[in-house]
């Protein structure tokens, strides 16, 4: 949507949500990664309006997924997520409770924060979860073979990235190294599991926030956390949920907390111990996946999302920064062979 049309469109959306436009203060928040977000103040309450990215190359229902997930969480009376208020599919916009808080830093992380995150996952998976008709999470997989295929596809897309500069060439060379590392990881996993094609039992699957980590959390003045951004949420393999939590690079979680987090988060399952083994085994696979995610700037579809959310940032700078981050990420984890 053209920037000149964006604010009037949001105002129209707020009017359909029942807010009096004349008394509203609307200010754009600039740190959305894929979308455009606005703080809305009607003098009595504050809300957050979210304009979701939409493109023929990316058909995921970001609005429907997030609103449905937050409605489910509201039904559980969870206070650690925003309350959903209103959605308009024709405008691809959602309205939510505004959370007063700030981004947490890696230096501030402590065991208390970690346990808040783990309890959130466990609460999402209480005894009523099996009755929920939530969708599968984005890129949900329920067999190891499917996880392999998904990461292989990411690598293949990156191998076929458009080459327009020396920077693109360097990125593709790095993807060659990741592909070699992937072969080693797949071989190691195959040697330690009975079946690659066996599907995870439904009772062991989890309702996952997806893209879960402290990069998607706000620290309230009370010291408690509020978790945000659930555009990819839904049913998933708990090993992926745990692997993503410890692989997301924005605010890294120390690996020494792995067992502590998994012990609590996976406590919904009578097969918790086996799920913890599975999560540990698949962790290197998800680390390679996250290295690929960091290189999405080199793919046209992802570049369009970033341009939509942050039109003032230059594409070349985003690419360069993401390549450096990916290289540091894999080197620190000893993934390259």
C-alpha positions, 0 to 999 in steps of 0.5 A: 500500500502506498504510504500516502494511502496507509494512514487514511486506510488505518483510520477507516479500519478504526472507524469500522472497529467502533472507535471515534476517529476525531478523538484518536491519536495515531502514530506509526511504530517503526520496528515491525519486521514484516508489517506496519504497526500503529499506536492508537490512543482514543484518550481512554485506552490505547490499542495497537493497529497492525497492517499485515504484509500481503503479496502473491509470493507469500500467501500465508494468512498472517492476520487470521493466524495471529488473531485466532491464536490470541483468541485462543490464549484469551480463552485460557485467560493468559495475561502474558499476551495482548488481547485481540480486539477486532479484525477486518479481513478486507483491509488485512488489519487487526486491532489489539491491546497496546502493551506498555513495555520495552524490548528486553536485552540479552544482558538482562535475561535471567532464569526468571524470564526463561521460566516465564517463557516455558510456562507460557508454552505449557499453559498453551498446551493445557488439558483442553488443547486437544479440542482446539481447531487451530491451524498447523504452524507455518512450516509445521513438520511432524516427522524428521524426514519432513524437517529435512525436506523443509531445510533442504528447500530453504537451502535450494532457494538460496542456492538459486538466489538472483546474482546481481553483485559481488555481495550476492556471490559471497552469500551463495558461496556461504550457502554452499558451505551450509549445504555441506554442513546440512549433509553432516547434520542429516547423517548424524541425526539418521544414525541416532534415530529409529525412523526418519519417516515416523510421524509424531503422535498427536498427543505429543504435538504442541500448540506453538507460538512459533518464531518464539523467543525474547525478540518477540517479548516486551518487558513491562514495568512490573518486571513481567514479560508480554509475548507478541507476534504470532503470525506463524503460530499453531500446531507443531513439533515441540522439537521445532518449538524448542529448537527455534527458541534456542536458535533465534539470533536476535536475543540469544538464549544460552544453551545451558538453559536448554534442559531447564526450559524444555523440562517445563515447556514440554511438561504437558506430555507424558512422553516429555523425556523422549521429546527432550531427547528429540529436541536435543537431537534436532537442534543443529538442524534448526540452527542451519534453518535459522542461518538460512532465515538470516539470508532471506534478504537475498530472496525477492519475496523476503526483500519485499516484506522488509521494504513494506515494513521498513521502506527507509532502509536500503536493500544492500545494507540489509543484505550485508548485515544479514550475511555477517550475522549468519556467518557469525551465527554458524561459526559460534555454533561450530556448524561448518565442516 
